[in-house]
Amino acid sequence: MIPRLQARGTSFKGSCTYVLHDKQAKTTDRVAWILSQNLHSDPEDAWFEMYQTCQNQDALKRNAGVSARGRKNTTPVLHYTLAWHANDQPTATEMKEAALASIKVLGLEEHEAIIVGHSDKQHPHVHIVANTVHPYTGRTAALKYSKERLSEWAEQFERQRGQIRCEERVKNNEKRREVREQRREDGLAKEFAEVVGRPAPAPKPFMVIKDNSPSRPQWLDKKVVTDRMKRLRAQLDLSHKIERGVTWERQRRERDALDKNTDAAIDNARTHMRERFRPQWREIYKAQGKEARIVARTATHPFERACFVFRNRDRLGHARRLSFREMVGLIVSGKRLTRAIKATHRRERRALAQDEKIQTKQLTERIWVIHRERFHTIRYRQNAERDAERSHQRLEAKDISFAHAKADLIKEMEAPARVYVPPAPKRERAEPTTEFNLAAWQTPEQPAQSLSREEQIRRDMAEWRRNHPNRDFGREL
């Protein structure tokens, strides 16, 4: 496991948005699970709760009886990650326990924090965003030597599981322990010298562990390769984004085509049922109209109404036979009989409409069952296709390493340089003149000379004949 501390920040919203969503997107495909600590709101609103705690730091100190002296906490956001080896496959429970243990090592077990597991990399990793302001006392957490504490905890974590992944960390921690022991001995020797009145021995020079600072030329060379690697990754990310957009658009068209086919099938089913019930509707309206006319025109005498009521006592009773008293009431009053007939007609039409609706629903329900089966098949296939595409793109992005960028830069430097050929100079155009120069319009073979009157006339006549070959010069005169 490798813990990595990020630079302390000021924006809870920015950090929480980054860990809770995909990079530069609102989707949450890379989020595997979420765990919150000492928070009462939803994960999407956790940033605001931590922000309110930071804003109310002074009030929290007053309520807890803590002195408000000291420097202002201008960087309250602590963000760090825990990354496992690619061959390790810890479960979500193990990753959560490790994250909570790391928080406890830093002394933040009582602070607000949100823990998010990501699945966008080949190696499992966890992001922890914590508020360094205590939610009850308002104190700022003491985070001195946080990297060293996390390093020693990570070493102990790997030792408990019986497999050391980072040998360099073990060496660095051992050197740090030796330095601490040496400094403790120097302090004891200094105290003893003060007690006995002797001069204190010179302490050993301080040695920085893991001091791999490169020289400025090395740093510049590394920066050039790093910039090339970032540019190659940005180009690859752009191409991957375009590929994912094309895939999503093709899959969306496939789903839209399925919806369109299903809607067309449902419309055809409803049209079919309407055509199937059309003769029944025609017959029932015809029979009811005829019956209404009979009641209105012929059943005007009580005897005729009595015959009609007796024949239709089952229909008029609405699924039960009319009693003698009800029949007498319909026979005596023609208006009551008319209302009863209209109510019977409405019940019959409603029953036919209900029958048509049930049969239509049964037919459309079968269509929807087929649609759901096809939709689930398409969805599973498209999800698998997108997962395979993302896995392939992650492998391509992994190939663009520091060594790849360095090789690409060397290849570009070794390529033959292009020879720059300057463009041909433009020809200068002569400035137009307002004066007419006769010598500029005459060729050397025909120098300028004066013509006689007769030669001028003959030349004009020849010129006119060339321009008018179908006309006679004598007729014009």
C-alpha positions in Angstrom: 0.0 0.0 0.0 1.2 3.5 -0.8 -0.3 6.5 1.0 0.0 9.8 -0.8 -0.7 13.1 0.7 -2.0 15.9 -1.5 -1.3 19.6 -0.9 -3.6 21.1 1.7 -6.5 22.9 0.0 -9.1 25.5 0.6 -12.1 24.2 -1.4 -14.2 21.4 0.2 -16.6 21.5 -2.8 -13.8 21.1 -5.4 -12.3 18.1 -3.5 -15.6 16.4 -2.8 -16.8 16.9 -6.4 -13.5 15.4 -7.7 -13.7 12.2 -5.6 -17.5 11.7 -6.0 -17.6 12.0 -9.8 -15.6 11.1 -12.9 -12.9 13.4 -14.0 -14.3 16.6 -15.5 -17.8 15.0 -15.7 -21.0 14.7 -13.7 -21.2 10.9 -14.0 -20.2 8.5 -11.2 -19.0 5.5 -13.1 -15.6 5.2 -11.3 -17.2 5.5 -7.8 -17.3 2.0 -6.3 -18.5 2.8 -2.8 -18.8 5.8 -0.4 -18.3 6.0 3.4 -18.8 9.1 5.5 -17.5 9.8 9.0 -19.1 12.2 11.5 -21.3 13.6 8.8 -25.1 13.8 8.9 -25.8 14.9 5.3 -25.8 13.0 2.0 -22.4 12.5 0.3 -23.3 15.1 -2.4 -23.9 17.7 0.4 -21.0 16.7 2.6 -18.8 19.5 1.3 -21.3 22.1 2.6 -21.4 20.6 6.1 -17.6 20.6 6.3 -17.5 24.2 4.9 -20.0 25.3 7.6 -17.8 23.7 10.3 -14.8 25.6 9.0 -16.7 28.9 8.8 -18.0 28.5 12.4 -14.6 27.7 13.9 -14.5 30.7 16.2 -18.0 30.1 17.5 -17.2 26.4 18.1 -14.1 27.5 20.1 -16.2 29.9 22.2 -18.8 27.2 22.9 -16.2 24.7 23.9 -14.3 27.2 26.1 -11.2 27.0 23.9 -8.9 30.0 23.4 -9.3 31.6 20.0 -5.6 32.6 19.8 -3.4 31.2 17.2 -3.0 31.3 13.5 -6.0 31.1 11.2 -6.5 27.8 9.5 -6.4 28.9 5.8 -6.0 25.4 4.4 -8.6 23.2 6.1 -9.0 20.6 3.4 -6.9 17.4 3.8 -6.9 15.1 0.8 -4.9 11.9 0.5 -5.1 8.5 -1.1 -4.4 4.9 -0.3 -3.3 2.8 -3.2 -2.9 -1.0 -3.2 -0.7 -3.0 -5.6 -2.3 -4.1 -8.8 -2.0 -7.8 -7.8 -3.7 -7.2 -4.5 -7.5 -7.4 -4.6 -8.8 -6.2 -1.3 -12.5 -6.2 -0.6 -14.6 -3.1 0.0 -14.7 -3.9 3.7 -10.9 -4.2 3.9 -10.4 -1.0 2.1 -12.9 0.8 4.4 -11.1 -0.6 7.5 -7.7 0.5 6.2 -9.0 4.0 5.4 -10.5 4.4 8.9 -7.2 3.1 10.4 -5.2 5.7 8.5 -7.6 8.4 9.7 -7.0 7.3 13.3 -3.2 7.3 12.8 -3.4 11.0 11.8 -5.6 11.8 14.8 -8.7 12.6 12.7 -11.1 10.0 14.1 -13.3 12.7 15.5 -13.2 14.9 12.5 -15.5 15.0 9.5 -14.4 12.9 6.5 -15.7 11.3 3.4 -14.1 8.1 2.0 -14.6 7.1 -1.6 -13.4 4.0 -3.4 -12.6 4.3 -7.1 -12.4 1.6 -9.8 -11.1 3.6 -12.7 -7.5 2.4 -12.3 -6.0 -1.1 -12.5 -4.9 -0.8 -8.9 -7.5 -0.4 -6.1 -7.3 2.9 -4.4 -9.3 5.1 -1.9 -9.6 8.8 -1.7 -10.1 10.5 1.8 -11.2 14.1 2.1 -11.1 15.3 5.8 -11.8 18.5 7.6 -8.9 19.5 9.8 -11.2 21.6 11.9 -12.8 19.7 14.8 -16.6 19.8 14.5 -17.1 20.4 18.3 -14.1 22.2 19.7 -13.0 24.1 16.6 -9.4 23.1 17.1 -7.2 22.5 14.1 -5.7 19.0 14.0 -2.0 18.6 14.7 -0.7 17.2 11.4 3.0 17.5 11.9 5.0 14.6 10.5 1.9 13.2 8.7 3.9 11.6 5.9 6.2 9.8 8.3 3.3 8.6 10.4 1.5 7.3 7.3 4.6 5.7 6.0 5.2 3.8 9.3 1.6 2.8 9.4 1.7 1.5 5.8 4.8 -0.6 6.6 3.0 -2.1 9.7 -0.1 -2.7 7.6 1.9 -4.7 5.0 3.8 -6.6 7.7 0.5 -7.7 9.3 -0.5 -9.3 6.0 2.9 -10.9 5.5 3.9 -9.3 2.2 6.1 -6.2 1.9 5.5 -4.4 -1.4 7.8 -1.4 -0.9 11.3 -2.3 0.3 12.5 1.3 0.0 10.0 2.4 2.5 11.3 -0.1 5.0 14.8 1.2 4.6 13.7 4.9 4.9 11.7 4.2 8.1 14.7 2.3 9.6 16.9 5.3 8.9 14.4 7.7 10.4 14.3 5.6 13.6 18.1 5.7 13.8 18.1 9.5 13.3 15.5 9.9 16.1 17.5 7.7 18.4 20.6 9.6 17.6 18.9 12.9 18.3 17.6 11.6 21.6 21.1 10.5 22.6 22.5 13.9 21.6 19.8 15.6 23.8 20.6 13.4 26.8 24.4 14.1 26.3 23.7 17.8 26.2 21.6 17.7 29.4 24.3 15.6 31.2 27.0 18.1 30.1 24.9 21.0 31.5 24.5 19.2 34.9 28.2 18.3 35.4 29.4 21.7 34.0 31.2 20.3 31.0 30.9 21.7 27.4 28.2 20.0 25.4 29.5 17.7 22.7 28.9 18.7 19.1 25.7 17.1 17.7 26.0 15.0 14.6 24.9 16.8 11.4 21.2 16.5 10.5 20.6 14.0 7.7 17.4 14.2 5.5 15.9 10.9 4.7 14.9 10.3 1.1 16.5 13.4 -0.2 16.4 12.8 -3.9 16.2 16.3 -5.1 17.6 16.6 -8.6 19.8 19.3 -9.9 18.3 22.1 -12.0 19.5 20.7 -15.4 18.1 17.3 -14.4 14.9 18.9 -13.2 14.5 20.8 -16.5 15.2 17.6 -18.6 12.7 15.7 -16.5 10.2 18.6 -17.0 10.5 18.4 -20.8 9.8 14.7 -20.8 7.0 15.1 -18.3 5.4 17.8 -20.4 5.6 15.6 -23.5 4.0 12.8 -21.5 1.2 15.1 -20.4 0.6 16.2 -24.0 0.5 12.6 -25.3 -1.9 11.7 -22.5 -4.1 14.7 -23.3 -4.2 13.8 -27.0 -5.0 10.2 -26.1 -7.7 11.3 -23.7 -9.3 13.4 -26.4 -9.3 10.6 -28.8 -10.8 8.3 -26.2 -13.5 10.8 -25.4 -14.4 11.0 -29.1 -14.5 7.2 -29.3 -16.7 7.0 -26.2 -19.0 9.6 -27.8 -19.3 7.7 -31.0 -20.1 4.5 -29.1 -22.7 6.2 -26.9 -24.3 7.8 -30.0 -24.5 4.4 -31.8 -25.9 2.7 -28.7 -28.5 5.5 -28.3 -29.6 5.1 -31.9 -30.0 1.4 -31.2 -32.2 2.0 -28.2 -34.2 4.6 -30.0 -34.8 2.2 -32.8 -36.1 -0.4 -30.3 -38.4 2.2 -28.8 -39.7 3.3 -32.2 -40.4 -0.3 -33.2 -42.2 -1.0 -30.0 -44.3 2.2 -30.3 -45.2 1.2 -33.9 -46.2 -2.3 -32.7 -48.4 -0.9 -30.0 -50.1 1.5 -32.4 -50.7 -1.4 -34.8 -52.2 -3.5 -32.0 -54.5 -0.7 -31.0 -55.6 -0.1 -34.6 -56.2 -3.9 -35.0 -58.4 -4.0 -31.8 -60.4 -0.9 -33.0 -61.0 -2.6 -36.4 -61.9 -5.8 -34.6 -64.5 -4.2 -32.3 -65.8 -1.8 -35.0 -68.7 -4.2 -36.1 -69.7 -4.7 -32.5 -69.9 -0.9 -31.9 -71.8 -0.5 -35.1 -74.4 -3.2 -34.0 -74.8 -1.9 -30.5 -75.3 1.7 -31.6 -77.8 0.5 -34.2 -79.7 -1.7 -31.7 -79.8 1.0 -29.0 -81.0 3.6 -31.4 -83.7 1.4 -32.6 -84.7 0.5 -29.1 -84.7 4.2 -28.1 -87.0 5.1 -31.0 -89.4 2.2 -30.1 -89.6 3.5 -26.5 -90.1 7.1 -27.6 -92.7 6.4 -30.3 -94.6 3.2 -29.6 -94.3 2.6 -25.9 -96.6 5.5 -25.0 -99.4 3.3 -23.5 -99.0 1.6 -20.1 -99.8 -1.8 -21.7 -97.0 -1.4 -24.3 -94.6 -0.3 -21.6 -95.6 -3.3 -19.5 -94.8 -5.6 -22.4 -91.5 -3.9 -23.0 -90.5 -4.0 -19.4 -91.5 -7.6 -19.0 -89.4 -8.7 -22.0 -86.3 -6.6 -20.8 -86.6 -7.1 -17.0 -83.2 -8.8 -16.9 -81.4 -6.0 -18.9 -83.1 -3.2 -17.0 -82.2 -4.7 -13.6 -78.5 -4.5 -14.2 -77.4 -8.1 -13.9 -80.5 -9.0 -11.8 -84.1 -9.3 -12.5 -86.4 -6.4 -11.7 -88.8 -6.8 -8.8 -92.5 -6.4 -9.2 -92.5 -3.0 -7.5 -89.7 -1.7 -9.8 -91.5 -3.0 -12.9 -94.7 -1.2 -11.8 -92.8 2.1 -11.4 -91.3 1.8 -14.9 -94.7 0.9 -16.4 -96.5 3.8 -14.8 -93.9 6.5 -15.6 -92.7 6.8 -19.2 -89.9 9.3 -18.2 -88.6 6.8 -15.6 -88.5 4.1 -18.3 -86.6 6.4 -20.6 -84.0 7.1 -18.0 -83.7 3.4 -17.3 -83.2 2.7 -21.0 -80.5 5.3 -21.2 -78.7 4.0 -18.1 -78.9 0.4 -19.6 -77.4 1.7 -22.9 -74.6 3.4 -21.0 -73.8 0.2 -19.1 -73.8 -1.9 -22.3 -71.4 0.6 -24.1 -69.2 0.8 -21.0 -69.0 -3.0 -20.8 -68.1 -3.2 -24.5 -65.5 -0.5 -24.0 -64.1 -2.3 -21.0 -63.9 -5.6 -23.0 -62.0 -3.8 -25.8 -59.7 -2.1 -23.3 -58.9 -5.5 -21.6 -58.1 -7.2 -24.8 -56.0 -4.3 -26.1 -54.1 -4.3 -22.8 -53.4 -8.0 -23.0 -52.1 -7.6 -26.5 -49.9 -4.5 -25.7 -48.7 -6.2 -22.5 -47.3 -9.0 -24.5 -45.5 -6.4 -26.7 -44.1 -4.7 -23.6 -42.8 -8.0 -22.3 -40.9 -8.6 -25.5 -39.7 -5.0 -25.4 -38.4 -5.4 -21.9 -36.5 -8.6 -22.7 -34.9 -7.0 -25.8 -34.1 -3.8 -23.8 -32.4 -5.8 -21.0 -30.4 -7.8 -23.6 -29.3 -4.6 -25.3 -28.5 -2.9 -22.0 -26.3 -5.7 -20.8 -24.5 -6.0 -24.1 -23.9 -2.3 -24.3 -22.7 -2.1 -20.7 -20.3 -4.9 -21.5 -19.2 -3.1 -24.6 -18.5 0.1 -22.8 -16.6 -1.7 -20.0 -14.5 -3.4 -22.6 -13.8 -0.1 -24.3 -12.9 1.6 -21.0 -10.6 -1.3 -20.1 -8.9 -1.1 -23.5 -8.5 2.7 -23.1 -7.0 2.3 -19.7 -4.4 -0.1 -21.1 -3.6 2.4 -23.8 -3.2 5.2 -21.3 -1.0 3.0 -19.1 1.4 2.5 -22.1 2.1 6.2 -22.2 4.7 6.3 -19.4 7.7 8.4 -18.8 9.9 6.0 -20.8 7.4 6.2 -23.7 7.4 10.0 -23.7 11.2 10.0 -23.5 11.5 7.6 -26.5 9.0 9.8 -28.5 11.0 12.9 -27.7 14.3 11.2 -28.8 12.7 10.0 -32.0 11.5 13.5 -32.8 15.0 15.0 -32.1 16.7 12.3 -34.3 14.3 12.9 -37.2 15.9 14.9 -40.1 15.3 18.6 -39.8 13.1 20.2 -42.4 14.9 22.6 -44.7 13.1 25.9 -44.8 12.7 27.2 -48.4 11.8 30.9 -48.4 9.1 31.9 -50.8 10.1 33.6 -54.2 10.1 37.3 -54.0 7.1 39.0 -55.6 7.6 40.8 -58.9 7.2 44.5 -58.5 4.4 46.0 -60.6 5.1 49.1 -62.7 3.5 52.2 -61.5 0.8 53.5 -63.9 1.6 56.7 -65.8 -0.8 59.3 -67.0 1.4 60.4 -69.9 1.3 58.5 -73.2 4.8 57.3 -74.3 4.8 56.5 -78.1 8.2 54.9 -77.9 7.0 52.3 -75.3 4.2 51.1 -77.7 6.4 50.7 -80.8 8.7 47.7 -81.6 12.3 48.0 -82.7 11.4 46.6 -86.1 8.9 49.5 -86.7 10.5 52.7 -85.5 8.3 55.7 -85.2 8.1 57.7 -88.6 5.8 60.3 -90.1 3.2 59.1 -92.7 1.9 61.1 -95.7 -1.7 61.9 -96.2 -2.3 59.3 -98.9 -0.5 56.5 -97.0 -2.6 57.3 -93.9 -5.9 57.0 -96.0 -4.8 53.7 -97.6 -4.0 52.3 -94.2 -7.3 53.4 -92.8 -9.2 51.8 -95.7 -7.3 48.4 -95.3 -8.1 48.5 -91.6 -11.8 49.1 -92.2 -12.0 46.2 -94.7 -10.4 43.8 -92.2 -13.0 44.8 -89.6 -16.0 44.7 -92.1 -15.3 41.9 -94.6 -19.0 41.7 -95.7 -19.4 45.3 -96.6 -18.4 47.4 -99.6 -16.4 50.6 -98.9 -17.5 52.2 -102.1 -21.2 51.9 -101.2 -20.6 53.5 -97.9 -19.1 56.5 -99.6 
